[in-house]
Amino acid sequence: MIELLQLGVVDSTNAWLRSHRPSAPLAVMAAEQTAGRGQRGNVWLAEPDQNLLFSLYYLPEALPSPLQFALSEAVALAVVRLLDDYQIRAKIKWPNDIYVGNSKICGILIENGVTQMVENSIIGIGLNVNQTTFPAVLPNPCSMAQLTGRTAAPESVARRLLTHLETLLPLASEAEGREALHTAFLDTLWRRDGQPHPFRDTATGTCFNAVIAGVSPRGFLLLDKADGSPILSYAFKEVAFTGI
């Protein structure tokens, strides 16, 4: 069982773990972050004591670095299962944001130390729990409290989350486990509904509509313009969702 350490005010829980370098898996949660980060270098904004600001230092077993996206799948699915415990039906917005409808409830930032294998992983999770008002710079947030009408103790949420992570993360180190994670990830993928959705190619600025055909096991988003052209394959940051 992985230990959960409660911190007060930190710059970020990921940075705290990076500086302390535990010798064994360790989870931490903070009351407040002064420099929380999300994907694409964005700042993660959260009211003190209202949300889950959580990171896990994890040591995968025998996971080749080209297959590291399986960790991302496991983490995102753990959050979806956690929210399901609270009767919140969530989806995974590629690569690993968690959405309810068109609103973002959780962000995930994973920092892997890799050689030929994934040597260690710092998994940061910011989940909106009890906050009900958000800065205007956040375009589409939501929280557990808004969706359920009830508050929840962040520590209790963290321990539930850790249980799901301890179940799912080891699957990333097994071929059959990775296959199961990938199937579940695709089944939970946001906007994978057979309908065209708007996207923007970040290199060219070109906007286009496409159907989400899937995600490759290595994490590439597969888009089908449904015009007879080949399936498009995009890495993280190469394409952006629009119209949210």
N, C-alpha and C positions, 0 to 999 in steps of 0.2 A: 504494500500500500504506500503510495507516494505521500510524503509529508506536505501539508499546506501551511505556509508561513504567512502571517498577516503583518503587513507593513503600514506605516502611517503615510507621510507625504514623501514621494519619490519623484525623480525626474521622469522615469518611465520604468515599468516593471521589467520590460525587456532589457533595458540598460542596466538595471540592478543585477539581474542574473548574469549579464555579460561581464560585469565588473567583478562579481563574486565567484564565478566559475565553480559551481558545486561539483563535488566528486561523484554524486549520485543524483538521480532524478529528483527534482524539487519543484513544487508549485508555490507561487507567491501571489498575493493579492494586495492591493493598496487602497487606502481611503481616498487618496488624491494623487493625480499625476500633474506635474508642472510642464512636462514636455512630451506628452504622449504622442505617438506617431501611428499613422495608418498607412495603407498602400499608397503608392505613387508619391510618397514624401509628404502626404497631407498630415495636418495636425489633428489629433484626436481630442475633441472637446467633451468634457463631462463634468457635471456638478460633483463636488466632494461628497462622499459617503452615500451617494444615490445609486451608483452603478457598479457593475463588476469590471474591475481593472485587474486583469489576471495574466500571468505568464507561467509557462511550464518549461523547465529545463529537462530535455528528454534525450536519452541515448539509444537510438535505434540499433537493432541487431541485424547485421548482414544486409543492409539496404544499399544497393548500388546507387551512386549519385544520379545517373540518368533516370532513375525511377522515383526520385524524391517527391514527385507530385502526389504520390500515394499518401504521403503524410498530410498534405493539404486536404485531400479528400477525407481522410479520417477525422481531421479536426473539424472541418465544416459539418460533416455528418454528426459528430458528437454534439455540436451546438444545436443542430436541427432536432436531435433526439431529446436534448435537454428541454428545448422549448415545447416539444410535444408533451413532456411531463406536465407542463402548465397549460395544456390544451391550446397551444399556439401553433398553427400550421405554417411552417416557414419553408422557404426555398433557398437554394444556393445560387447566387448570382456569380457567374464565372469572373475571376477564378475562385474567390472564396469569401465574398461578402454574403451576409445572411439577410434576406428580405422577407417581409410579410406583405403580400400584395406588391405595391410599388414603393414601399417604405423600408428604409434600412434600419434594422434593429441591432446589428452586430458587425463589427469589423475584425479581421484577422490579419496579423502580420507574423510571418514565419521567417526566421533567419537561420539558415542551415550552415553548419561548418562541414565542408566537403573536401575529400581527396578523391580517390576512386569510389569511396563509400561515403555515406552520410555519417560523419563521426559524432555529431551532436546537433541538437535542434533547440532553438529558443522560440517558443510558440506563444505569441501575444494575442489575447482575446479581449476586446472591449465590447461589453454587452450592456445596452440600455435597460436598466431594471426598473428603478422607481422615478426617474426623472420624467417630468411631464411638460416642461417648457424647454425650448432649445434655442440657441442663437440663430439669428436670421441667416447666417452664412451657411448653415446646414440645410440643404434644400428639401430633404425628404426623410427626416428621422421619425422613428417611433420607439416605444418602450413597452416592456412587459406590463407595466402598470396601466398604460393607456389602453392596451389591448384586453386586459383581463379585469380592470377595475379594482385590482388588489395590489398591495405592495408585497414585496418579498425580501427577506434578509439576504443581502449579498453573499454572506458567508455560506448560507444554506445553498444558494444557487451555485456557488463555487464548488462545494463538495459534491453536489449532483453532477456538475460538469466533469469534475475530475474522475468520477466513477465511469462516465461514458468514455472519456479519453483513455482510461486504463484498459477498457474493453476493446476499443477500436484501433488504437495506435499500433499494437503488436501485429495486427493484420497486414500492415504495410511491409513487413519483413518476410512475408510468405507469398509465394506465387498465387495460391488459391485465395488467400486473404486479399491480395491486391485486386484480383478479379472481382471478388465480392464487393469490395469498396467501390470499384469503378462502376459496377452495375448500379449500386445504390446511389452513387453520385449522379449518374445520368438520369435516374428516375426522379431525382430531387432538383434537377437543374431548372432555374428560373427562366421563363420564356421559351422553354423547349416544348412547344405546343403545336408545332406544325404550321404556325402562322408566320408571315414575314414581319420582321421588326427592323427599326432603323439603326444603322451603325455608321461610324465614321472611321476611315482609315487614318490613323494618326500621323503617318509619314507623308501622305499626299493631301490630306484634308478632304478627300472624296467621301461624300455621303452616299449611302446605298441601303436598300432593303434586302434582307436575307432571312432565311429560315435557319434556326440553329439545328444543324444536323447532329451535333454531338460534341464531345471533347475527346481528344486522343489520350491514351494512357500516360503520355508524357506532358499533358496539360495544355495542348494546343486547342484553341476554339475552332470548330469546323463549321463553316457557314456555306449555305447553298442559296445562290441567287435565284434558283428555280427557272433559269433561262437557258439551260443546256450547257452552261459554262462549267469548268471543273470546280469541285469543292475548294473553297478558300480555307487556308490554314493560318491561324494567327497566334503568335506568342503573346504573353502578357505585355501590355502597354502598346502593342501594335494596332489595336482596334479598341474603340470605345462605344459603349451603348449610348444612344441618344434618345430623346423623346421620353425621358423619365420624369 
